[in-house]
Amino acid sequence: MSHPSVRGNIIANFLGNFWAGVVSFLFIPWYIHYLGMESYGLIGFFGVLQGVFALLDLGLSATLNRELASASETSEHNSEKHHLVRTLEVIYWLVALVAGIGIVLLAPWLASNWFRNNELPFDTVRTSIALMGITLVFQAPYAFYLGGLMGLQRQILASLYSSICATLRPLGAIAFLITVKPTLEVFFAWQAGISLASVLGIRTLLRQALGASCESPRFQMNKLYKVWRFAAGMSGISFLNILLLNLDKIILSRILTLTDFGYYSLAATIAALIFRLSGPVFSSGFPRLTQVASQGNVETLSRLYHQLNQVVSVLVFPAVSVLGFFAPELLLAWTRNYEIANNTVPLLRLLLIGNLVNSSQLLPLALQYAFGWTRLALMQSLGAAALLIPTLYVATMTWGAIGAAAVWSGVNLLSCAIGILFMHKRLLPKEIVPWMIRDIAKPLVAAMGMGCLGRLVISGVTSWWWFGMEMAVVALGIYLGTALLAPATRAILCEIWYHRLSPASTRPLQAVVKGADGGNDVPSD
């Protein structure tokens, strides 16, 4: 059976995520302009609640992704897939509804007790938090249906739809802030409306992608019993991973003023753009890794695993290099505000390190999930959480936001190193050294070395237009140099150069270039 091109899926997901990141990124200064930095701190708190809601996923999104990806390799009847989706979505919606009602009911208490030195009107904060709860009821199931489309490998469709929704979300918010009233209530009312429309649309797309069913979809306990072990493991992993990603913001939203929390939220939002680059590779590669793992072909699995890791490195490391070395100028050019830039730069640099580490372990995690092995990731996350909670609190109380960012990145680095060693020992024992050297070290040294060189060449800003052109050249050079050092991406560049791309090819990241990997041909999948 032929398979959709993993490379095509990665490109589609990358473009969709890149566009969504660019759109949301560009409109942040508008939010700050119309609402103020303190109000943006409350928008940052909405991000914290989004993280809390993601804790309630219960592993169902990843479970649906994996089950539909596995079912695509079998002759399982469409009706069974419809029953599976209905069973899991009923649970998902019930959890989201209960949690959303909880936030609405807690809104008065949160408005009066959670934030320090808050100068926003009580009614404004209370109403905004209640609208956040309503928004999240509709927003949370979106990830579930998106996971289903990814499992069916309808990733181009999913990326296109997500790009449209990501464009309408900030555009509508700004339009309402300008034409109606520049208030938080108007901002979050729009978020609730667009979230409802988005989830209804993607639900329809998933139903259509599943195809016709001779039976009406219904809730079936046996479907839940079939997947509960994997779902339970993924639930624990998702809970802890999302907790680790958001624990710093949860603690800081309680300790810092809304203005200072706004700076931290801004830095975290920019640093999280890294996942816009690595996430598409995970989303596209996970279903294919699942299929290859089920076939038991270790050679093909190993090759695909390294290729995907190298693509992540080539996408992420140059971006971290550019953002890290040129953070002051880039933030000032973006916000046109020296105070915001000065308060955000040190936080951004520290958070970039943690997000680089987390991006590098996405494919090792995908490989574990492909084998249905969740225990290691669960234990890894438990250990990291046990270490992070006390150290993060002490660091925040002692050094403030800087301490929190440093501890968060350090704990993630330690956890990643330990987890990846154990993962390779069990699943791919011969691939740990190639992973460290070929997939990580070479691209990282190349990206950081060229970023340092670019920093020495560009010593200041005389004209923003000239600086923009210099940055474009530097960024292009860093990406190109890093890509040439990674065998998988070097092979792709050679194919493009010699016009060898085959539109009908179904080979993931095909790399038939002699010498691309230590002098050997890299065979097709």
Phi, psi and omega per residue, in radians:
M1 nan 2.330 3.097
S2 -1.346 2.653 -3.093
H3 -2.067 2.547 3.025
P4 -1.027 2.581 -3.100
S5 -1.189 2.144 3.061
V6 -1.105 -0.636 3.121
R7 -1.079 -0.771 3.112
G8 -1.093 -0.696 3.114
N9 -1.136 -0.711 3.123
I10 -1.093 -0.774 3.141
I11 -1.078 -0.785 3.138
A12 -1.093 -0.800 3.134
N13 -1.152 -0.688 3.135
F14 -1.099 -0.822 -3.133
L15 -1.092 -0.720 3.117
G16 -1.123 -0.802 3.129
N17 -1.186 -0.679 3.130
F18 -1.095 -0.778 3.139
W19 -1.124 -0.760 3.125
A20 -1.070 -0.724 3.120
G21 -1.152 -0.743 3.139
V22 -1.093 -0.786 -3.099
V23 -1.101 -0.871 -3.128
S24 -1.136 -0.643 -3.131
F25 -1.133 -0.765 -3.066
L26 -1.157 -0.499 -3.037
F27 -1.581 -0.106 3.134
I28 -1.041 -0.806 3.095
P29 -1.017 -0.545 3.084
W30 -1.151 -0.762 3.095
Y31 -1.016 -0.802 -3.132
I32 -1.125 -0.684 -3.127
H33 -1.111 -0.808 -3.060
Y34 -1.450 -0.487 -3.037
L35 -1.941 -0.437 -3.113
G36 1.683 2.817 -3.072
M37 -1.195 -0.631 3.137
E38 -1.141 -0.729 3.086
S39 -1.146 -0.608 3.081
Y40 -1.144 -0.521 3.034
G41 -1.068 -0.630 3.092
L42 -1.233 -0.602 3.032
I43 -1.122 -0.635 3.044
G44 -1.099 -0.614 3.078
F45 -1.149 -0.571 3.036
F46 -1.058 -0.653 3.053
G47 -1.102 -0.629 3.076
V48 -1.100 -0.786 3.125
L49 -1.121 -0.596 3.057
Q50 -1.076 -0.698 3.081
G51 -1.135 -0.706 3.106
V52 -1.104 -0.738 3.123
F53 -1.128 -0.628 3.110
A54 -1.105 -0.428 3.072
L55 -1.095 -0.439 -3.079
L56 -1.532 0.135 -3.140
D57 -1.075 -0.512 3.118
L58 1.077 0.364 -3.140
G59 1.277 0.167 -3.035
L60 -1.265 -0.604 3.127
S61 -1.115 -0.844 3.125
A62 -1.152 -0.621 3.119
T63 -1.120 -0.816 3.125
L64 -1.093 -0.729 3.110
N65 -0.997 -0.882 -3.079
R66 -1.162 -0.744 -3.096
E67 -1.164 -0.731 3.135
L68 -1.236 -0.594 3.079
A69 -1.146 -0.739 3.117
S70 -1.182 -0.690 -3.123
A71 -1.147 -0.471 3.138
S72 -1.174 -0.290 3.110
E73 -1.597 -0.045 -3.110
T74 -2.105 -3.139 3.122
S75 -1.720 0.420 -3.109
E76 -0.976 2.335 -3.066
H77 -1.161 2.575 -3.132
N78 -1.027 -0.568 -3.129
S79 -1.051 -0.646 3.131
E80 -1.142 -0.665 3.107
K81 -1.162 -0.712 3.104
H82 -1.101 -0.716 3.122
H83 -1.123 -0.686 3.128
L84 -1.102 -0.821 3.133
V85 -1.065 -0.784 -3.134
R86 -1.095 -0.730 -3.125
T87 -1.067 -0.838 -3.083
L88 -1.287 -0.596 -3.104
E89 -1.238 -0.561 3.084
V90 -1.043 -0.792 3.119
I91 -1.109 -0.764 -3.087
Y92 -1.072 -0.819 -3.105
W93 -1.163 -0.674 3.135
L94 -1.113 -0.766 3.119
V95 -1.100 -0.791 -3.137
A96 -1.088 -0.715 -3.125
L97 -1.131 -0.799 3.140
V98 -1.092 -0.773 -3.136
A99 -1.150 -0.701 3.129
G100 -1.111 -0.752 3.087
I101 -1.082 -0.651 3.103
G102 -1.062 -0.735 3.128
I103 -1.158 -0.725 3.112
V104 -1.046 -0.772 -3.124
L105 -1.206 -0.549 -3.133
L106 -1.485 -0.113 -3.055
A107 -0.928 -0.817 3.138
P108 -1.062 -0.721 -3.133
W109 -1.175 -0.771 3.123
L110 -1.080 -0.710 -3.114
A111 -1.110 -0.579 -3.052
S112 -1.711 -0.316 -2.996
N113 -2.148 -0.326 -2.990
W114 -1.477 -0.683 -2.960
F115 -1.679 2.523 3.113
R116 -1.646 2.445 3.044
N117 0.843 0.764 -3.119
N118 -1.445 2.141 -3.141
E119 -1.783 0.021 3.086
L120 -1.300 2.571 3.120
P121 -1.032 2.478 -3.122
F122 -0.991 -0.799 -3.116
D123 -1.070 -0.648 3.128
T124 -1.128 -0.803 -3.123
V125 -1.167 -0.767 -3.123
R126 -1.077 -0.844 -3.134
T127 -1.119 -0.681 -3.137
S128 -1.110 -0.753 -3.137
I129 -1.155 -0.683 3.089
A130 -1.086 -0.724 3.096
L131 -1.166 -0.563 3.044
M132 -1.049 -0.773 3.128
G133 -1.051 -0.767 3.117
I134 -1.112 -0.747 3.134
T135 -1.039 -0.761 -3.060
L136 -1.230 -0.472 3.054
V137 -1.047 -0.685 -3.136
F138 -1.484 -0.540 -3.038
Q139 -1.346 -0.645 -3.048
A140 -1.040 -0.827 -3.110
P141 -1.144 -0.243 3.119
Y142 -0.993 -0.755 -3.128
A143 -1.097 -0.590 3.130
F144 -1.114 -0.896 -3.126
Y145 -1.178 -0.596 3.087
L146 -1.108 -0.704 3.089
G147 -1.059 -0.642 3.090
G148 -1.120 -0.776 3.109
L149 -1.102 -0.672 3.118
M150 -1.128 -0.727 3.127
G151 -1.098 -0.593 3.095
L152 -1.396 -0.039 -3.118
Q153 1.072 0.566 2.974
R154 -1.632 0.997 -2.948
Q155 -1.436 -0.479 3.055
I156 -1.161 -0.771 3.087
L157 -1.069 -0.790 -3.135
A158 -1.096 -0.710 -3.127
S159 -1.175 -0.719 3.135
L160 -1.111 -0.790 -3.127
Y161 -1.151 -0.750 3.130
S162 -1.111 -0.611 3.102
S163 -1.135 -0.705 3.117
I164 -1.114 -0.801 3.136
C165 -1.119 -0.715 3.141
A166 -1.142 -0.509 3.105
T167 -1.328 -0.747 -3.107
L168 -1.188 -0.544 -3.067
R169 -1.059 -0.999 3.138
P170 -1.293 -0.605 3.137
L171 -1.074 -0.794 3.114
G172 -1.126 -0.693 3.137
A173 -1.075 -0.828 3.136
I174 -1.129 -0.726 3.135
A175 -1.048 -0.740 3.133
F176 -1.246 -0.628 3.096
L177 -1.118 -0.601 -3.125
I178 -1.396 -0.784 -2.991
T179 -1.567 -0.501 -3.105
V180 -1.718 -1.270 -3.135
K181 -2.946 2.340 -3.127
P182 -1.403 1.297 -3.133
T183 -2.272 2.795 3.093
L184 -1.140 -0.611 3.135
E185 -1.048 -0.742 3.121
V186 -1.167 -0.725 -3.136
F187 -1.027 -0.866 -3.064
F188 -1.350 -0.435 3.038
A189 -1.117 -0.716 3.084
W190 -1.140 -0.705 3.122
Q191 -1.027 -0.706 3.125
A192 -1.127 -0.769 -3.121
G193 -1.132 -0.813 -3.107
I194 -1.218 -0.527 3.107
S195 -1.170 -0.705 3.102
L196 -1.107 -0.819 3.139
A197 -1.095 -0.702 -3.096
S198 -1.129 -0.771 -3.073
V199 -1.248 -0.603 3.083
L200 -1.149 -0.667 3.139
G201 -1.171 -0.790 -3.087
I202 -1.269 -0.494 3.049
R203 -1.102 -0.735 3.105
T204 -1.111 -0.724 3.134
L205 -1.098 -0.701 3.124
L206 -1.139 -0.751 3.117
R207 -1.031 -0.741 3.127
Q208 -1.171 -0.675 -3.132
A209 -1.175 -0.515 3.113
L210 -1.205 -0.422 -3.130
G211 1.550 3.085 -3.094
A212 -1.206 2.591 3.111
S213 -2.200 2.413 3.138
C214 -1.428 -0.102 3.114
E215 -2.216 2.642 3.060
S216 -1.272 2.305 -3.138
P217 -1.044 2.430 3.124
R218 -2.574 2.780 3.112
F219 -1.242 2.246 -3.132
Q220 -2.312 2.111 -3.126
M221 -1.123 -0.537 -3.126
N222 -1.154 -0.504 3.063
K223 -1.163 -0.717 3.116
L224 -1.150 -0.709 3.138
Y225 -1.105 -0.611 -3.102
K226 -1.133 -0.605 -3.001
V227 -1.952 0.061 -2.957
W228 -1.139 -0.581 -3.118
R229 -1.127 -0.864 3.125
F230 -1.122 -0.748 3.140
A231 -1.080 -0.685 3.136
A232 -1.145 -0.757 3.099
G233 -1.107 -0.778 3.122
M234 -1.148 -0.576 3.115
S235 -1.095 -0.818 3.118
G236 -1.115 -0.736 3.132
I237 -1.135 -0.826 -3.127
S238 -1.071 -0.755 -3.139
F239 -1.006 -0.865 -3.081
L240 -1.255 -0.696 -3.140
N241 -1.109 -0.774 3.134
I242 -1.190 -0.618 3.059
L243 -1.076 -0.749 3.133
L244 -1.122 -0.645 -3.135
L245 -1.261 -0.422 -3.015
N246 -2.059 -0.080 -3.064
L247 -1.071 -0.677 3.120
D248 -1.049 -0.744 -3.114
K249 -1.258 -0.589 3.100
I250 -1.099 -0.822 -3.121
I251 -1.177 -0.770 -3.092
L252 -1.181 -0.572 3.115
S253 -1.117 -0.420 3.112
R254 -1.510 -0.605 -3.004
I255 -1.598 -0.733 -3.058
L256 -1.454 2.833 2.963
T257 -1.223 2.817 3.141
L258 -1.079 -0.590 3.124
T259 -1.157 -0.853 3.122
D260 -1.138 -0.647 3.085
F261 -1.151 -0.532 3.065
G262 -1.073 -0.714 3.087
Y263 -1.090 -0.780 -3.138
Y264 -1.128 -0.721 3.115
S265 -1.085 -0.677 3.119
L266 -1.112 -0.802 3.116
A267 -1.096 -0.737 -3.139
A268 -1.138 -0.646 3.126
T269 -1.131 -0.750 3.133
I270 -1.174 -0.779 -3.138
A271 -1.094 -0.574 -3.124
A272 -1.221 -0.213 3.068
L273 -1.051 -0.381 3.102
I274 -1.009 -0.641 -3.130
F275 -1.248 -0.322 3.014
R276 -1.157 -0.403 3.138
L277 -1.588 -0.737 -3.074
S278 -1.521 -0.527 -3.111
G279 -0.989 -0.756 3.128
P280 -1.046 -0.592 3.126
V281 -1.191 -0.719 3.082
F282 -1.089 -0.843 -3.091
S283 -1.091 -0.677 -3.117
S284 -1.406 -0.618 -3.068
G285 -1.402 -0.534 -3.071
F286 -1.034 -0.856 3.113
P287 -1.052 -0.680 -3.122
R288 -1.243 -0.694 3.066
L289 -1.061 -0.669 3.110
T290 -1.075 -0.783 -3.139
Q291 -1.123 -0.796 -3.124
V292 -1.165 -0.692 3.113
A293 -1.089 -0.643 3.139
S294 -1.207 -0.391 3.119
Q295 -1.481 -0.287 3.081
G296 1.334 0.315 -3.138
N297 -1.568 1.689 -3.037
V298 -1.168 -0.679 -3.121
E299 -1.103 -0.817 3.123
T300 -1.132 -0.718 -3.134
L301 -1.089 -0.793 -3.136
S302 -1.078 -0.762 -3.128
R303 -1.112 -0.816 3.140
L304 -1.100 -0.701 -3.141
Y305 -1.048 -0.818 3.138
H306 -1.164 -0.698 3.139
Q307 -1.063 -0.795 -3.131
L308 -1.160 -0.686 3.081
N309 -1.063 -0.725 3.141
Q310 -1.168 -0.637 3.096
V311 -1.112 -0.729 3.080
V312 -1.033 -0.824 -3.112
S313 -1.067 -0.742 -3.109
V314 -1.205 -0.535 3.106
L315 -1.374 -0.682 -2.968
V316 -1.547 -0.847 -2.991
F317 -1.055 -0.784 3.084
P318 -1.083 -0.650 3.128
A319 -1.126 -0.736 3.092
V320 -1.108 -0.691 3.126
S321 -1.077 -0.838 -3.125
V322 -1.125 -0.850 -3.123
L323 -1.131 -0.657 -3.099
G324 -1.251 -0.846 -3.080
F325 -1.296 -0.511 -3.053
F326 -2.036 0.437 -3.104
A327 -0.997 -0.801 -3.096
P328 -1.028 -0.836 -3.109
E329 -1.198 -0.724 -3.110
L330 -1.138 -0.743 3.137
L331 -1.188 -0.670 3.116
L332 -1.174 -0.723 3.106
A333 -1.114 -0.577 -3.090
W334 -1.376 -0.808 -3.048
T335 -1.639 -0.414 -3.045
R336 0.999 0.592 -3.085
N337 -2.475 1.962 -3.083
Y338 -1.119 -0.677 -3.103
E339 -1.112 -0.788 3.124
I340 -1.115 -0.763 -3.121
A341 -1.111 -0.809 -3.097
N342 -1.117 -0.622 -3.117
N343 -1.392 -0.326 -3.033
T344 -1.706 -0.570 -3.017
V345 -0.960 -0.931 -3.104
P346 -1.103 -0.615 3.096
L347 -1.152 -0.742 -3.120
L348 -1.067 -0.771 -3.091
R349 -1.097 -0.704 3.126
L350 -1.210 -0.736 -3.122
L351 -1.200 -0.505 3.086
L352 -1.074 -0.651 3.130
I353 -1.086 -0.814 3.131
G354 -1.098 -0.702 -3.133
N355 -1.268 -0.531 3.039
L356 -1.099 -0.777 3.127
V357 -1.087 -0.819 -3.119
N358 -1.119 -0.616 3.092
S359 -1.161 -0.637 -3.103
S360 -1.207 -0.382 -3.137
Q361 -1.721 0.108 -3.136
L362 -1.132 -0.793 -3.118
L363 -1.235 -0.694 2.986
P364 -0.993 -0.662 3.072
L365 -1.164 -0.736 3.129
A366 -1.053 -0.655 3.124
L367 -1.143 -0.715 3.096
Q368 -1.086 -0.794 -3.134
Y369 -1.124 -0.605 -3.139
A370 -1.078 -0.569 3.102
F371 -1.553 0.007 -3.103
G372 1.240 0.341 -3.111
W373 -1.709 1.866 -3.060
T374 -1.958 -0.182 -3.005
R375 -1.133 -0.754 -3.104
L376 -1.064 -0.843 -3.132
A377 -1.084 -0.620 3.124
L378 -1.159 -0.802 3.137
M379 -1.166 -0.658 3.105
Q380 -1.067 -0.785 -3.129
S381 -1.205 -0.660 3.092
L382 -1.072 -0.785 3.127
G383 -1.115 -0.747 3.140
A384 -1.122 -0.716 3.136
A385 -1.143 -0.720 3.137
A386 -1.085 -0.617 3.115
L387 -1.383 -0.664 -3.002
L388 -1.269 -0.711 -3.013
I389 -1.013 -0.940 -3.129
P390 -1.220 -0.709 -3.104
T391 -1.180 -0.638 3.137
L392 -1.148 -0.731 -3.131
Y393 -1.143 -0.792 -3.140
V394 -1.107 -0.778 -3.120
A395 -1.118 -0.674 -3.139
T396 -1.169 -0.768 -3.132
M397 -1.186 -0.488 -3.085
T398 -1.555 -0.837 -3.038
W399 -2.042 -0.001 3.113
G400 1.351 -2.585 -3.054
A401 -1.092 -0.636 3.131
I402 -1.069 -0.771 3.115
G403 -1.090 -0.713 3.129
A404 -1.100 -0.768 -3.130
A405 -1.124 -0.710 -3.126
A406 -1.168 -0.789 -3.135
V407 -1.143 -0.744 -3.136
W408 -1.024 -0.804 -3.134
S409 -1.189 -0.691 -3.128
G410 -1.125 -0.751 3.134
V411 -1.151 -0.699 3.109
N412 -1.107 -0.655 3.109
L413 -1.123 -0.797 3.132
L414 -1.109 -0.795 -3.136
S415 -1.091 -0.746 -3.140
C416 -1.087 -0.781 -3.098
A417 -1.067 -0.790 -3.116
I418 -1.183 -0.808 -3.099
G419 -1.088 -0.721 -3.097
I420 -1.204 -0.623 3.093
L421 -1.075 -0.814 -3.133
F422 -1.196 -0.635 -3.132
M423 -1.093 -0.850 -3.126
H424 -1.142 -0.620 -3.133
K425 -1.028 -0.595 -3.099
R426 -1.609 -0.785 -2.977
L427 -1.626 -0.782 -3.112
L428 -2.376 1.274 -3.000
P429 -1.085 -0.422 -3.104
K430 -1.603 -0.003 -2.989
E431 -1.868 0.035 -3.095
I432 -1.155 -0.773 -3.139
V433 -1.172 -0.832 3.047
P434 -0.997 -0.661 3.118
W435 -1.093 -0.801 -3.084
M436 -1.159 -0.760 -3.029
I437 -1.492 -0.945 -2.989
R438 -1.402 -0.705 -3.040
D439 -1.508 -0.510 -3.025
I440 -2.020 -1.038 -2.965
A441 -1.079 -0.876 -3.094
K442 -1.067 -0.889 3.112
P443 -1.094 -0.621 -3.116
L444 -1.174 -0.820 3.129
V445 -1.085 -0.721 3.138
A446 -1.097 -0.836 -3.092
A447 -1.124 -0.807 -3.097
M448 -1.249 -0.656 3.114
G449 -1.096 -0.805 3.138
M450 -1.242 -0.545 3.059
G451 -1.141 -0.709 3.088
C452 -1.100 -0.746 3.103
L453 -1.091 -0.739 3.102
G454 -1.098 -0.642 3.116
R455 -1.125 -0.631 3.115
L456 -1.230 -0.584 -3.127
V457 -1.314 -0.768 -3.131
I458 -1.675 1.693 -3.027
S459 -1.631 -0.254 -3.104
G460 -2.967 3.135 -3.112
V461 -2.048 2.018 3.051
T462 -1.756 -0.530 3.096
S463 -2.588 2.320 -3.114
W464 -1.124 -0.616 3.112
W465 -1.152 -0.760 3.121
W466 -1.159 -0.686 3.096
F467 -1.081 -0.719 3.116
G468 -1.054 -0.735 3.121
M469 -1.173 -0.712 3.096
E470 -1.075 -0.747 -3.131
M471 -1.136 -0.664 3.120
A472 -1.084 -0.740 3.136
V473 -1.164 -0.777 -3.136
V474 -1.099 -0.818 -3.128
A475 -1.079 -0.752 3.113
L476 -1.082 -0.731 3.135
G477 -1.125 -0.714 3.129
I478 -1.135 -0.794 3.137
Y479 -1.108 -0.771 -3.109
L480 -1.144 -0.786 3.140
G481 -1.105 -0.714 3.119
T482 -1.162 -0.725 -3.134
A483 -1.109 -0.612 -3.117
L484 -1.254 -0.372 3.138
L485 -1.526 -0.233 3.129
A486 -1.727 2.146 -3.043
P487 -0.946 -0.769 -3.070
A488 -1.134 -0.824 -3.113
T489 -1.303 -0.537 3.051
R490 -1.102 -0.673 3.111
A491 -1.119 -0.722 3.133
I492 -1.133 -0.738 3.116
L493 -1.101 -0.663 3.103
C494 -1.150 -0.675 3.089
E495 -1.078 -0.769 3.122
I496 -1.094 -0.752 -3.108
W497 -1.097 -0.686 -3.099
Y498 -1.693 0.201 3.066
H499 0.999 0.793 -3.132
R500 -1.739 0.024 -3.104
L501 -1.106 2.327 3.113
S502 -1.977 1.946 -3.093
P503 -0.993 -0.535 -3.073
A504 -1.512 -0.035 -3.072
S505 -1.149 2.475 3.094
T506 -1.969 0.239 -3.083
R507 -1.469 2.243 -3.132
P508 -1.258 2.116 3.079
L509 0.903 0.833 -3.024
Q510 -0.974 2.384 -3.065
A511 -2.492 1.343 -3.118
V512 -1.766 1.211 -3.084
V513 -2.263 2.084 -3.125
K514 -1.136 2.413 3.125
G515 1.458 0.006 -3.102
A516 -1.263 -0.344 -3.083
D517 -2.470 1.367 3.094
G518 1.177 0.479 3.097
G519 1.590 -0.067 -3.127
N520 -1.790 2.682 2.994
D521 -1.167 2.530 3.016
V522 -1.781 1.783 -3.002
P523 -1.209 2.849 3.109
S524 -1.327 2.932 -3.094
D525 -1.198 nan nan
